[in-house]
């Protein structure tokens, strides 16, 4: 796929529907990431001012290993990090309120998740397909999280 190396996306100034911040396509207001370039890899820190990560924003970013989500992010959308197969750790910040359906499905390398007690809404399938990986087949500690809302909070190791 010719777009897998794409790392820079820019929207011209004055866009009515979209903006770009730190090479991400965002809503016009600039507080929601809608699309991350496929070439995003390694460690990525969500930029200042972002309050939400939209549906599928980082889905299929197979070289993404760590995401730093600051406390001002309060919502992670449906399938936001689905199939991020190299993602090993994610710490969800205090202040996060909403975790969308399948937000972390197929994150086969994920070894640790921190769930803050600020979460008020978590879809039943937030981690649903996470359990299908051979690497994580013994990750029984996550099983109670799958169908719990609000979730069991704290650090969970696989």
C-alpha positions as CSV (number, residue, x, y, z in Angstrom):
1,X,0.0,0.0,0.0
2,X,1.6,3.3,-1.1
3,X,0.1,5.2,1.9
4,X,1.9,3.2,4.6
5,X,4.8,5.6,4.6
6,X,2.7,8.7,4.7
7,X,3.5,10.7,7.9
8,X,2.6,14.3,7.0
9,X,-1.0,15.5,6.4
10,X,-1.9,19.2,6.3
11,X,-5.2,21.0,5.8
12,X,-5.0,24.6,4.5
13,X,-5.8,27.4,6.9
14,X,-9.4,28.4,7.1
15,X,-10.8,24.9,6.4
16,X,-14.5,24.8,7.3
17,X,-14.7,21.2,8.2
18,X,-11.2,20.0,9.1
19,X,-7.9,21.2,10.5
20,X,-4.5,19.6,10.9
21,X,-2.5,19.4,14.1
22,X,0.8,17.6,14.4
23,X,0.2,16.0,11.0
24,X,-3.2,14.6,12.2
25,X,-6.5,15.4,10.5
26,X,-8.8,16.9,13.1
27,X,-12.3,18.4,13.3
28,X,-12.6,22.1,12.4
29,X,-12.3,23.1,16.0
30,X,-9.1,21.1,16.4
31,X,-10.0,19.2,19.5
32,X,-10.7,15.7,18.0
33,X,-8.3,13.5,16.0
34,X,-10.1,12.0,13.1
35,X,-7.3,10.4,11.2
36,X,-3.6,9.6,11.9
37,X,-1.3,9.0,8.9
38,X,-0.6,5.3,8.3
39,X,3.1,6.0,8.6
40,X,2.8,7.0,12.3
41,X,5.1,4.6,14.2
42,X,7.0,4.1,17.4
43,X,5.9,6.3,20.3
44,X,3.3,9.0,19.8
45,X,2.1,11.7,22.2
46,X,-1.4,13.1,21.7
47,X,-1.0,16.9,21.1
48,X,-2.1,19.6,23.5
49,X,-5.7,20.6,23.0
50,X,-7.0,17.3,21.8
51,X,-10.0,16.2,23.9
52,X,-11.1,13.2,21.9
53,X,-9.7,10.5,19.7
54,X,-12.3,9.7,17.0
55,X,-13.5,6.4,15.7
56,X,-10.8,4.4,13.8
57,X,-8.4,7.4,14.1
58,X,-5.3,5.1,14.7
59,X,-6.8,1.8,13.5
60,X,-4.3,-0.4,11.6
61,X,-1.2,1.7,12.6
62,X,0.8,-1.5,12.8
63,X,4.1,0.2,13.7
64,X,2.7,2.2,16.6
65,X,4.3,0.8,19.9
66,X,3.2,3.3,22.5
67,X,0.6,6.1,22.8
68,X,0.9,8.8,25.5
69,X,-2.6,10.1,26.2
70,X,-2.7,13.2,28.4
71,X,-5.3,13.9,31.0
72,X,-7.2,16.4,28.9
73,X,-8.4,13.6,26.5
74,X,-11.8,12.5,27.8
75,X,-13.1,10.2,25.0
76,X,-11.6,7.4,22.8
77,X,-13.9,6.4,20.0
78,X,-15.0,3.1,18.5
79,X,-12.1,1.0,17.1
80,X,-9.7,4.0,17.7
81,X,-6.7,1.7,18.1
82,X,-8.1,-1.5,16.5
83,X,-5.4,-3.7,15.0
84,X,-2.5,-1.8,16.4
85,X,-0.6,-5.0,16.5
86,X,2.7,-3.5,17.8
87,X,1.1,-1.5,20.6
88,X,2.6,-2.8,23.8
89,X,1.5,-0.4,26.5
90,X,-1.3,2.2,26.9
91,X,-2.0,4.2,30.0
92,X,-5.4,5.7,30.0
93,X,-5.4,9.0,31.9
94,X,-7.4,10.1,34.9
95,X,-10.1,12.2,33.4
96,X,-10.9,9.8,30.6
97,X,-14.6,9.2,30.6
98,X,-15.6,7.2,27.5
99,X,-14.0,4.1,25.9
100,X,-15.7,3.1,22.6
101,X,-16.5,-0.3,21.3
102,X,-13.6,-2.3,20.0
103,X,-11.2,0.5,20.9
104,X,-8.4,-1.9,21.5
105,X,-9.5,-5.0,19.5
106,X,-6.7,-7.0,17.9
107,X,-3.9,-5.2,19.9
108,X,-2.0,-8.5,20.0
109,X,1.3,-7.1,21.6
110,X,-0.5,-5.3,24.4
111,X,1.0,-6.3,27.7
112,X,-0.4,-3.7,30.1
113,X,-3.5,-1.5,30.4
114,X,-4.2,1.1,33.0
115,X,-7.9,1.8,33.5
116,X,-8.6,5.0,35.5
117,X,-11.5,5.3,37.9
118,X,-12.8,8.3,36.0
119,X,-14.3,6.1,33.2
120,X,-18.0,6.4,33.3
121,X,-18.9,4.7,30.0
122,X,-17.2,1.7,28.4
123,X,-18.6,-0.4,25.6
124,X,-19.1,-4.0,26.3
125,X,-16.6,-5.0,23.5
126,X,-13.9,-2.4,24.2
127,X,-11.3,-5.2,24.7
128,X,-13.4,-8.0,23.1
129,X,-11.1,-9.3,20.4
130,X,-8.0,-8.6,22.5
131,X,-8.4,-12.1,23.9
132,X,-8.0,-13.9,20.5
133,X,-4.2,-13.5,20.4
134,X,-2.1,-16.6,21.1
135,X,0.3,-14.4,23.0
136,X,-2.4,-13.3,25.4
137,X,-4.4,-16.5,25.7
138,X,-3.5,-16.7,29.3
139,X,-4.5,-13.1,30.1
140,X,-7.3,-14.2,32.4
141,X,-7.0,-11.0,34.5
142,X,-8.5,-9.0,31.6
143,X,-11.6,-11.2,31.3
144,X,-13.6,-9.4,34.0
145,X,-13.0,-6.1,32.2
146,X,-14.6,-7.3,29.0
147,X,-18.2,-7.0,30.2
148,X,-17.9,-4.6,33.1
149,X,-19.0,-1.0,33.0
150,X,-17.8,1.0,34.8
151,X,-14.7,-1.1,34.5
152,X,-12.5,-2.7,37.1
153,X,-9.9,0.0,37.6
154,X,-6.2,-0.3,38.1
155,X,-3.2,-1.8,36.3
156,X,-3.7,-5.1,34.5
157,X,-0.7,-7.2,33.4
158,X,-0.8,-10.0,30.8
